[in-house]
């Protein structure tokens, strides 16, 4: 059964991991594609700006001294062609592969005039007609092959980066999903545990009640006082189980009033008089002060009922329960064994007796803790002088 639940949570964990990894990967792909497009556009703009700057320099040379064209700096992958449409002469300064200068006559019918940006294979061209003393057609071009090489390198870098992001996000998503599901898994296990405990703990009193009813019928309802006491005792136990479950379910804000803790604790002890007599326990009071607080009466009754019941349940026969009222705190002590795991004592469903031979759901002290937290009280546990000590500080 446990294996089934582990597999069930593992399946959900894997699904969450896949979903989170997909979302993170999708975001990474979108961002990477945006970076790629941004880089490509930036480089194309830079190329166009370089071409336009070169065009301005050529026009300036035409106006002043055309021989200045030969002195222009020519970057790699760049060429300038100057067509003299008046004398039908062509001058090309080419630095695409190896730097060379070409000057020759041309047939005007072979000249394809265009203005603005144009593309020819891997060449980005910019054409411009300019009229000075003579009419010229200027073509400046740049080979973008180097840009494609850079973009290919960028693509590979992006691919490896995305692959790394997917692996890391998968690992992180698996870890995060585990942390997200752990409380749910723990709560589910606790719920199953408490249902098993409730089932186990209710079975015994119900069986006892049924048995006593059978005996009462057999005796024709004569001399049944002991049977009625047994039934009442087990009904009280069932009621206590239901009260603890109800108290754990919700400690909501309720009406508050001034409560005298001294009187309340004495009333609670009176409620457990039969159980105290069964173990022949001695109650010792030390009333140094009267303690008055503002709280909900039912909350305080549940709180101290659980503490007193705990002190009775885990006490030894002929043992002692000491209650000390001191200024703004109350101490409830009882003889008996120390707690093996004191750090877990206020956890839900924790029972010192893991075998389940001791009555109870393991809810009492967790309810006490929850009520104390609601009102800002501080509760602590220690084992001193062979006694279990519970201290509640009200302020």
ROFIBA-951140 format. One record per residue (C-alpha): x, y, z; residue in one letter; residue number from 0. Coordinates in steps of 0.1 Angstrom, whole numbers, plus 5000, padded with zeros to 4 digits. Layout:
N
u->X | v->Y | w->Z | aa->A | i->NUM
...
This chain:
395
u->5000 | v->5000 | w->5000 | aa->X | i->0
u->5028 | v->5024 | w->5009 | aa->X | i->1
u->5046 | v->5016 | w->4977 | aa->X | i->2
u->5014 | v->5025 | w->4957 | aa->X | i->3
u->5013 | v->5059 | w->4974 | aa->X | i->4
u->5050 | v->5065 | w->4968 | aa->X | i->5
u->5045 | v->5056 | w->4931 | aa->X | i->6
u->5015 | v->5079 | w->4929 | aa->X | i->7
u->5033 | v->5109 | w->4943 | aa->X | i->8
u->5064 | v->5100 | w->4921 | aa->X | i->9
u->5041 | v->5101 | w->4890 | aa->X | i->10
u->5027 | v->5135 | w->4900 | aa->X | i->11
u->5062 | v->5147 | w->4908 | aa->X | i->12
u->5074 | v->5137 | w->4873 | aa->X | i->13
u->5044 | v->5154 | w->4857 | aa->X | i->14
u->5051 | v->5186 | w->4876 | aa->X | i->15
u->5088 | v->5183 | w->4866 | aa->X | i->16
u->5080 | v->5179 | w->4829 | aa->X | i->17
u->5055 | v->5209 | w->4830 | aa->X | i->18
u->5080 | v->5232 | w->4848 | aa->X | i->19
u->5108 | v->5221 | w->4825 | aa->X | i->20
u->5087 | v->5227 | w->4795 | aa->X | i->21
u->5077 | v->5262 | w->4807 | aa->X | i->22
u->5113 | v->5272 | w->4815 | aa->X | i->23
u->5126 | v->5258 | w->4782 | aa->X | i->24
u->5099 | v->5276 | w->4763 | aa->X | i->25
u->5109 | v->5309 | w->4780 | aa->X | i->26
u->5146 | v->5301 | w->4773 | aa->X | i->27
u->5138 | v->5294 | w->4736 | aa->X | i->28
u->5118 | v->5327 | w->4732 | aa->X | i->29
u->5145 | v->5347 | w->4749 | aa->X | i->30
u->5172 | v->5331 | w->4728 | aa->X | i->31
u->5154 | v->5337 | w->4696 | aa->X | i->32
u->5149 | v->5373 | w->4706 | aa->X | i->33
u->5186 | v->5377 | w->4713 | aa->X | i->34
u->5194 | v->5361 | w->4679 | aa->X | i->35
u->5171 | v->5384 | w->4660 | aa->X | i->36
u->5183 | v->5414 | w->4679 | aa->X | i->37
u->5220 | v->5405 | w->4671 | aa->X | i->38
u->5212 | v->5399 | w->4634 | aa->X | i->39
u->5193 | v->5432 | w->4630 | aa->X | i->40
u->5221 | v->5451 | w->4649 | aa->X | i->41
u->5248 | v->5438 | w->4626 | aa->X | i->42
u->5227 | v->5445 | w->4594 | aa->X | i->43
u->5222 | v->5481 | w->4607 | aa->X | i->44
u->5259 | v->5484 | w->4613 | aa->X | i->45
u->5267 | v->5472 | w->4577 | aa->X | i->46
u->5242 | v->5497 | w->4562 | aa->X | i->47
u->5256 | v->5525 | w->4583 | aa->X | i->48
u->5291 | v->5516 | w->4571 | aa->X | i->49
u->5280 | v->5516 | w->4535 | aa->X | i->50
u->5262 | v->5550 | w->4538 | aa->X | i->51
u->5293 | v->5565 | w->4555 | aa->X | i->52
u->5314 | v->5552 | w->4526 | aa->X | i->53
u->5289 | v->5567 | w->4501 | aa->X | i->54
u->5292 | v->5602 | w->4518 | aa->X | i->55
u->5330 | v->5599 | w->4515 | aa->X | i->56
u->5328 | v->5590 | w->4478 | aa->X | i->57
u->5305 | v->5619 | w->4470 | aa->X | i->58
u->5328 | v->5642 | w->4489 | aa->X | i->59
u->5358 | v->5629 | w->4468 | aa->X | i->60
u->5338 | v->5634 | w->4436 | aa->X | i->61
u->5331 | v->5671 | w->4445 | aa->X | i->62
u->5366 | v->5679 | w->4455 | aa->X | i->63
u->5391 | v->5656 | w->4439 | aa->X | i->64
u->5380 | v->5622 | w->4425 | aa->X | i->65
u->5416 | v->5609 | w->4430 | aa->X | i->66
u->5408 | v->5610 | w->4467 | aa->X | i->67
u->5387 | v->5579 | w->4462 | aa->X | i->68
u->5419 | v->5558 | w->4461 | aa->X | i->69
u->5429 | v->5571 | w->4495 | aa->X | i->70
u->5397 | v->5559 | w->4512 | aa->X | i->71
u->5401 | v->5531 | w->4537 | aa->X | i->72
u->5387 | v->5499 | w->4524 | aa->X | i->73
u->5377 | v->5473 | w->4550 | aa->X | i->74
u->5377 | v->5437 | w->4541 | aa->X | i->75
u->5346 | v->5423 | w->4523 | aa->X | i->76
u->5339 | v->5458 | w->4508 | aa->X | i->77
u->5339 | v->5472 | w->4473 | aa->X | i->78
u->5332 | v->5505 | w->4456 | aa->X | i->79
u->5322 | v->5509 | w->4419 | aa->X | i->80
u->5319 | v->5543 | w->4404 | aa->X | i->81
u->5301 | v->5545 | w->4370 | aa->X | i->82
u->5308 | v->5576 | w->4349 | aa->X | i->83
u->5275 | v->5579 | w->4330 | aa->X | i->84
u->5289 | v->5608 | w->4310 | aa->X | i->85
u->5321 | v->5593 | w->4297 | aa->X | i->86
u->5310 | v->5557 | w->4302 | aa->X | i->87
u->5339 | v->5548 | w->4324 | aa->X | i->88
u->5339 | v->5524 | w->4353 | aa->X | i->89
u->5362 | v->5525 | w->4384 | aa->X | i->90
u->5360 | v->5497 | w->4409 | aa->X | i->91
u->5380 | v->5494 | w->4441 | aa->X | i->92
u->5375 | v->5458 | w->4453 | aa->X | i->93
u->5385 | v->5444 | w->4487 | aa->X | i->94
u->5362 | v->5414 | w->4488 | aa->X | i->95
u->5389 | v->5387 | w->4484 | aa->X | i->96
u->5422 | v->5404 | w->4475 | aa->X | i->97
u->5425 | v->5441 | w->4471 | aa->X | i->98
u->5426 | v->5453 | w->4435 | aa->X | i->99
u->5415 | v->5483 | w->4414 | aa->X | i->100
u->5398 | v->5480 | w->4381 | aa->X | i->101
u->5393 | v->5508 | w->4356 | aa->X | i->102
u->5377 | v->5503 | w->4321 | aa->X | i->103
u->5352 | v->5515 | w->4296 | aa->X | i->104
u->5316 | v->5503 | w->4298 | aa->X | i->105
u->5286 | v->5498 | w->4276 | aa->X | i->106
u->5257 | v->5519 | w->4291 | aa->X | i->107
u->5232 | v->5492 | w->4281 | aa->X | i->108
u->5250 | v->5468 | w->4305 | aa->X | i->109
u->5245 | v->5491 | w->4335 | aa->X | i->110
u->5216 | v->5481 | w->4358 | aa->X | i->111
u->5209 | v->5513 | w->4377 | aa->X | i->112
u->5191 | v->5510 | w->4411 | aa->X | i->113
u->5188 | v->5533 | w->4441 | aa->X | i->114
u->5188 | v->5524 | w->4477 | aa->X | i->115
u->5194 | v->5490 | w->4493 | aa->X | i->116
u->5196 | v->5458 | w->4472 | aa->X | i->117
u->5208 | v->5422 | w->4477 | aa->X | i->118
u->5228 | v->5400 | w->4454 | aa->X | i->119
u->5237 | v->5367 | w->4469 | aa->X | i->120
u->5257 | v->5373 | w->4500 | aa->X | i->121
u->5264 | v->5409 | w->4489 | aa->X | i->122
u->5245 | v->5438 | w->4504 | aa->X | i->123
u->5245 | v->5466 | w->4478 | aa->X | i->124
u->5236 | v->5503 | w->4480 | aa->X | i->125
u->5231 | v->5523 | w->4448 | aa->X | i->126
u->5230 | v->5560 | w->4443 | aa->X | i->127
u->5229 | v->5584 | w->4413 | aa->X | i->128
u->5248 | v->5616 | w->4418 | aa->X | i->129
u->5253 | v->5645 | w->4395 | aa->X | i->130
u->5281 | v->5669 | w->4398 | aa->X | i->131
u->5301 | v->5682 | w->4368 | aa->X | i->132
u->5294 | v->5648 | w->4354 | aa->X | i->133
u->5267 | v->5622 | w->4361 | aa->X | i->134
u->5277 | v->5592 | w->4383 | aa->X | i->135
u->5261 | v->5560 | w->4395 | aa->X | i->136
u->5277 | v->5548 | w->4427 | aa->X | i->137
u->5275 | v->5512 | w->4440 | aa->X | i->138
u->5289 | v->5503 | w->4473 | aa->X | i->139
u->5287 | v->5467 | w->4485 | aa->X | i->140
u->5296 | v->5445 | w->4515 | aa->X | i->141
u->5298 | v->5408 | w->4517 | aa->X | i->142
u->5278 | v->5395 | w->4547 | aa->X | i->143
u->5292 | v->5360 | w->4546 | aa->X | i->144
u->5312 | v->5367 | w->4577 | aa->X | i->145
u->5280 | v->5378 | w->4594 | aa->X | i->146
u->5264 | v->5344 | w->4585 | aa->X | i->147
u->5294 | v->5327 | w->4601 | aa->X | i->148
u->5290 | v->5347 | w->4632 | aa->X | i->149
u->5253 | v->5339 | w->4633 | aa->X | i->150
u->5260 | v->5302 | w->4629 | aa->X | i->151
u->5284 | v->5304 | w->4659 | aa->X | i->152
u->5257 | v->5322 | w->4678 | aa->X | i->153
u->5231 | v->5295 | w->4669 | aa->X | i->154
u->5254 | v->5268 | w->4683 | aa->X | i->155
u->5260 | v->5288 | w->4715 | aa->X | i->156
u->5223 | v->5293 | w->4719 | aa->X | i->157
u->5216 | v->5256 | w->4713 | aa->X | i->158
u->5241 | v->5244 | w->4739 | aa->X | i->159
u->5229 | v->5271 | w->4763 | aa->X | i->160
u->5192 | v->5259 | w->4759 | aa->X | i->161
u->5203 | v->5223 | w->4763 | aa->X | i->162
u->5221 | v->5232 | w->4795 | aa->X | i->163
u->5191 | v->5253 | w->4807 | aa->X | i->164
u->5168 | v->5223 | w->4800 | aa->X | i->165
u->5190 | v->5199 | w->4821 | aa->X | i->166
u->5194 | v->5224 | w->4849 | aa->X | i->167
u->5157 | v->5233 | w->4849 | aa->X | i->168
u->5148 | v->5196 | w->4849 | aa->X | i->169
u->5170 | v->5190 | w->4879 | aa->X | i->170
u->5156 | v->5221 | w->4898 | aa->X | i->171
u->5120 | v->5214 | w->4888 | aa->X | i->172
u->5124 | v->5178 | w->4902 | aa->X | i->173
u->5138 | v->5192 | w->4934 | aa->X | i->174
u->5112 | v->5219 | w->4937 | aa->X | i->175
u->5083 | v->5196 | w->4929 | aa->X | i->176
u->5096 | v->5172 | w->4956 | aa->X | i->177
u->5095 | v->5201 | w->4982 | aa->X | i->178
u->5060 | v->5211 | w->4970 | aa->X | i->179
u->5046 | v->5176 | w->4973 | aa->X | i->180
u->5063 | v->5167 | w->5005 | aa->X | i->181
u->5038 | v->5185 | w->5028 | aa->X | i->182
u->5009 | v->5170 | w->5008 | aa->X | i->183
u->5024 | v->5136 | w->5010 | aa->X | i->184
u->5031 | v->5139 | w->5047 | aa->X | i->185
u->4995 | v->5152 | w->5053 | aa->X | i->186
u->4981 | v->5123 | w->5034 | aa->X | i->187
u->5002 | v->5098 | w->5053 | aa->X | i->188
u->4991 | v->5115 | w->5086 | aa->X | i->189
u->4955 | v->5114 | w->5075 | aa->X | i->190
u->4958 | v->5077 | w->5068 | aa->X | i->191
u->4976 | v->5072 | w->5101 | aa->X | i->192
u->4949 | v->5090 | w->5121 | aa->X | i->193
u->4921 | v->5072 | w->5103 | aa->X | i->194
u->4938 | v->5039 | w->5112 | aa->X | i->195
u->4943 | v->5050 | w->5148 | aa->X | i->196
u->4906 | v->5062 | w->5150 | aa->X | i->197
u->4894 | v->5029 | w->5135 | aa->X | i->198
u->4916 | v->5010 | w->5160 | aa->X | i->199
u->4907 | v->5031 | w->5190 | aa->X | i->200
u->4870 | v->5031 | w->5183 | aa->X | i->201
u->4868 | v->4994 | w->5177 | aa->X | i->202
u->4877 | v->4986 | w->5213 | aa->X | i->203
u->4851 | v->5008 | w->5231 | aa->X | i->204
u->4824 | v->4999 | w->5207 | aa->X | i->205
u->4831 | v->4962 | w->5213 | aa->X | i->206
u->4830 | v->4968 | w->5251 | aa->X | i->207
u->4797 | v->4987 | w->5248 | aa->X | i->208
u->4782 | v->4960 | w->5227 | aa->X | i->209
u->4794 | v->4933 | w->5251 | aa->X | i->210
u->4779 | v->4952 | w->5281 | aa->X | i->211
u->4746 | v->4956 | w->5264 | aa->X | i->212
u->4746 | v->4918 | w->5257 | aa->X | i->213
u->4754 | v->4911 | w->5294 | aa->X | i->214
u->4726 | v->4936 | w->5305 | aa->X | i->215
u->4701 | v->4917 | w->5283 | aa->X | i->216
u->4713 | v->4884 | w->5296 | aa->X | i->217
u->4708 | v->4896 | w->5332 | aa->X | i->218
u->4674 | v->4911 | w->5322 | aa->X | i->219
u->4687 | v->4945 | w->5333 | aa->X | i->220
u->4692 | v->4935 | w->5369 | aa->X | i->221
u->4724 | v->4945 | w->5387 | aa->X | i->222
u->4737 | v->4964 | w->5357 | aa->X | i->223
u->4754 | v->4993 | w->5375 | aa->X | i->224
u->4788 | v->4981 | w->5366 | aa->X | i->225
u->4778 | v->4976 | w->5330 | aa->X | i->226
u->4764 | v->5011 | w->5328 | aa->X | i->227
u->4796 | v->5025 | w->5342 | aa->X | i->228
u->4816 | v->5006 | w->5316 | aa->X | i->229
u->4794 | v->5020 | w->5288 | aa->X | i->230
u->4796 | v->5055 | w->5302 | aa->X | i->231
u->4834 | v->5053 | w->5304 | aa->X | i->232
u->4837 | v->5041 | w->5269 | aa->X | i->233
u->4812 | v->5066 | w->5255 | aa->X | i->234
u->4833 | v->5094 | w->5272 | aa->X | i->235
u->4864 | v->5080 | w->5255 | aa->X | i->236
u->4846 | v->5081 | w->5221 | aa->X | i->237
u->4834 | v->5116 | w->5228 | aa->X | i->238
u->4870 | v->5126 | w->5237 | aa->X | i->239
u->4883 | v->5113 | w->5204 | aa->X | i->240
u->4857 | v->5132 | w->5185 | aa->X | i->241
u->4863 | v->5164 | w->5205 | aa->X | i->242
u->4901 | v->5162 | w->5197 | aa->X | i->243
u->4894 | v->5157 | w->5160 | aa->X | i->244
u->4870 | v->5187 | w->5160 | aa->X | i->245
u->4894 | v->5208 | w->5180 | aa->X | i->246
u->4923 | v->5200 | w->5156 | aa->X | i->247
u->4901 | v->5208 | w->5126 | aa->X | i->248
u->4897 | v->5244 | w->5135 | aa->X | i->249
u->4908 | v->5268 | w->5162 | aa->X | i->250
u->4889 | v->5298 | w->5149 | aa->X | i->251
u->4885 | v->5332 | w->5164 | aa->X | i->252
u->4857 | v->5329 | w->5190 | aa->X | i->253
u->4842 | v->5351 | w->5216 | aa->X | i->254
u->4867 | v->5360 | w->5243 | aa->X | i->255
u->4863 | v->5368 | w->5280 | aa->X | i->256
u->4883 | v->5371 | w->5312 | aa->X | i->257
u->4891 | v->5336 | w->5325 | aa->X | i->258
u->4906 | v->5326 | w->5359 | aa->X | i->259
u->4930 | v->5298 | w->5351 | aa->X | i->260
u->4931 | v->5286 | w->5387 | aa->X | i->261
u->4894 | v->5279 | w->5387 | aa->X | i->262
u->4894 | v->5265 | w->5352 | aa->X | i->263
u->4922 | v->5239 | w->5359 | aa->X | i->264
u->4904 | v->5228 | w->5391 | aa->X | i->265
u->4872 | v->5223 | w->5371 | aa->X | i->266
u->4891 | v->5202 | w->5345 | aa->X | i->267
u->4907 | v->5181 | w->5373 | aa->X | i->268
u->4872 | v->5175 | w->5387 | aa->X | i->269
u->4861 | v->5162 | w->5353 | aa->X | i->270
u->4889 | v->5135 | w->5354 | aa->X | i->271
u->4883 | v->5125 | w->5390 | aa->X | i->272
u->4874 | v->5089 | w->5382 | aa->X | i->273
u->4906 | v->5084 | w->5361 | aa->X | i->274
u->4927 | v->5100 | w->5389 | aa->X | i->275
u->4912 | v->5076 | w->5414 | aa->X | i->276
u->4918 | v->5046 | w->5391 | aa->X | i->277
u->4955 | v->5053 | w->5392 | aa->X | i->278
u->4954 | v->5066 | w->5428 | aa->X | i->279
u->4972 | v->5098 | w->5418 | aa->X | i->280
u->4979 | v->5126 | w->5443 | aa->X | i->281
u->4972 | v->5162 | w->5432 | aa->X | i->282
u->4995 | v->5189 | w->5446 | aa->X | i->283
u->4985 | v->5225 | w->5441 | aa->X | i->284
u->5009 | v->5255 | w->5445 | aa->X | i->285
u->4988 | v->5287 | w->5441 | aa->X | i->286
u->5014 | v->5315 | w->5444 | aa->X | i->287
u->4992 | v->5338 | w->5423 | aa->X | i->288
u->4958 | v->5340 | w->5407 | aa->X | i->289
u->4961 | v->5340 | w->5369 | aa->X | i->290
u->4935 | v->5358 | w->5348 | aa->X | i->291
u->4937 | v->5360 | w->5310 | aa->X | i->292
u->4916 | v->5371 | w->5281 | aa->X | i->293
u->4907 | v->5342 | w->5258 | aa->X | i->294
u->4879 | v->5319 | w->5247 | aa->X | i->295
u->4867 | v->5297 | w->5275 | aa->X | i->296
u->4862 | v->5266 | w->5253 | aa->X | i->297
u->4897 | v->5269 | w->5238 | aa->X | i->298
u->4912 | v->5271 | w->5273 | aa->X | i->299
u->4891 | v->5242 | w->5285 | aa->X | i->300
u->4903 | v->5220 | w->5256 | aa->X | i->301
u->4939 | v->5232 | w->5261 | aa->X | i->302
u->4940 | v->5222 | w->5298 | aa->X | i->303
u->4919 | v->5191 | w->5294 | aa->X | i->304
u->4945 | v->5177 | w->5270 | aa->X | i->305
u->4973 | v->5187 | w->5293 | aa->X | i->306
u->4957 | v->5171 | w->5324 | aa->X | i->307
u->4946 | v->5140 | w->5305 | aa->X | i->308
u->4982 | v->5136 | w->5292 | aa->X | i->309
u->4995 | v->5139 | w->5328 | aa->X | i->310
u->4971 | v->5112 | w->5339 | aa->X | i->311
u->4975 | v->5089 | w->5309 | aa->X | i->312
u->5013 | v->5088 | w->5310 | aa->X | i->313
u->5016 | v->5088 | w->5348 | aa->X | i->314
u->5024 | v->5058 | w->5370 | aa->X | i->315
u->5001 | v->5042 | w->5396 | aa->X | i->316
u->5003 | v->5061 | w->5429 | aa->X | i->317
u->5020 | v->5089 | w->5410 | aa->X | i->318
u->5018 | v->5127 | w->5415 | aa->X | i->319
u->5004 | v->5155 | w->5394 | aa->X | i->320
u->5017 | v->5190 | w->5405 | aa->X | i->321
u->5000 | v->5222 | w->5393 | aa->X | i->322
u->5018 | v->5255 | w->5401 | aa->X | i->323
u->5003 | v->5289 | w->5394 | aa->X | i->324
u->5031 | v->5315 | w->5394 | aa->X | i->325
u->5025 | v->5351 | w->5382 | aa->X | i->326
u->5020 | v->5348 | w->5344 | aa->X | i->327
u->5027 | v->5311 | w->5339 | aa->X | i->328
u->5014 | v->5277 | w->5349 | aa->X | i->329
u->5034 | v->5245 | w->5354 | aa->X | i->330
u->5018 | v->5211 | w->5351 | aa->X | i->331
u->5041 | v->5183 | w->5362 | aa->X | i->332
u->5036 | v->5145 | w->5364 | aa->X | i->333
u->5056 | v->5115 | w->5375 | aa->X | i->334
u->5063 | v->5089 | w->5348 | aa->X | i->335
u->5088 | v->5081 | w->5321 | aa->X | i->336
u->5106 | v->5108 | w->5301 | aa->X | i->337
u->5097 | v->5114 | w->5265 | aa->X | i->338
u->5121 | v->5097 | w->5241 | aa->X | i->339
u->5117 | v->5124 | w->5214 | aa->X | i->340
u->5108 | v->5156 | w->5231 | aa->X | i->341
u->5114 | v->5176 | w->5199 | aa->X | i->342
u->5084 | v->5158 | w->5183 | aa->X | i->343
u->5060 | v->5160 | w->5213 | aa->X | i->344
u->5039 | v->5188 | w->5199 | aa->X | i->345
u->5037 | v->5173 | w->5163 | aa->X | i->346
u->5003 | v->5161 | w->5150 | aa->X | i->347
u->4997 | v->5123 | w->5154 | aa->X | i->348
u->5029 | v->5118 | w->5173 | aa->X | i->349
u->5025 | v->5090 | w->5199 | aa->X | i->350
u->5053 | v->5080 | w->5222 | aa->X | i->351
u->5038 | v->5045 | w->5221 | aa->X | i->352
u->5043 | v->5036 | w->5184 | aa->X | i->353
u->5028 | v->5001 | w->5190 | aa->X | i->354
u->4994 | v->5017 | w->5196 | aa->X | i->355
u->4988 | v->5001 | w->5230 | aa->X | i->356
u->4982 | v->5035 | w->5246 | aa->X | i->357
u->4948 | v->5051 | w->5240 | aa->X | i->358
u->4947 | v->5083 | w->5220 | aa->X | i->359
u->4953 | v->5098 | w->5185 | aa->X | i->360
u->4984 | v->5117 | w->5192 | aa->X | i->361
u->4965 | v->5149 | w->5187 | aa->X | i->362
u->4962 | v->5163 | w->5222 | aa->X | i->363
u->4995 | v->5181 | w->5226 | aa->X | i->364
u->4994 | v->5194 | w->5190 | aa->X | i->365
u->4960 | v->5210 | w->5198 | aa->X | i->366
u->4975 | v->5225 | w->5230 | aa->X | i->367
u->5003 | v->5240 | w->5209 | aa->X | i->368
u->4979 | v->5253 | w->5183 | aa->X | i->369
u->4957 | v->5270 | w->5209 | aa->X | i->370
u->4988 | v->5286 | w->5226 | aa->X | i->371
u->5001 | v->5299 | w->5193 | aa->X | i->372
u->4966 | v->5314 | w->5186 | aa->X | i->373
u->4968 | v->5336 | w->5217 | aa->X | i->374
u->5006 | v->5342 | w->5217 | aa->X | i->375
u->5013 | v->5319 | w->5247 | aa->X | i->376
u->5045 | v->5300 | w->5249 | aa->X | i->377
u->5045 | v->5263 | w->5258 | aa->X | i->378
u->5076 | v->5243 | w->5266 | aa->X | i->379
u->5084 | v->5208 | w->5278 | aa->X | i->380
u->5113 | v->5194 | w->5299 | aa->X | i->381
u->5121 | v->5164 | w->5321 | aa->X | i->382
u->5135 | v->5173 | w->5355 | aa->X | i->383
u->5136 | v->5156 | w->5389 | aa->X | i->384
u->5120 | v->5125 | w->5374 | aa->X | i->385
u->5089 | v->5145 | w->5363 | aa->X | i->386
u->5075 | v->5156 | w->5330 | aa->X | i->387
u->5072 | v->5194 | w->5330 | aa->X | i->388
u->5048 | v->5214 | w->5308 | aa->X | i->389
u->5050 | v->5252 | w->5312 | aa->X | i->390
u->5027 | v->5277 | w->5296 | aa->X | i->391
u->5038 | v->5314 | w->5297 | aa->X | i->392
u->5009 | v->5337 | w->5291 | aa->X | i->393
u->5030 | v->5368 | w->5286 | aa->X | i->394
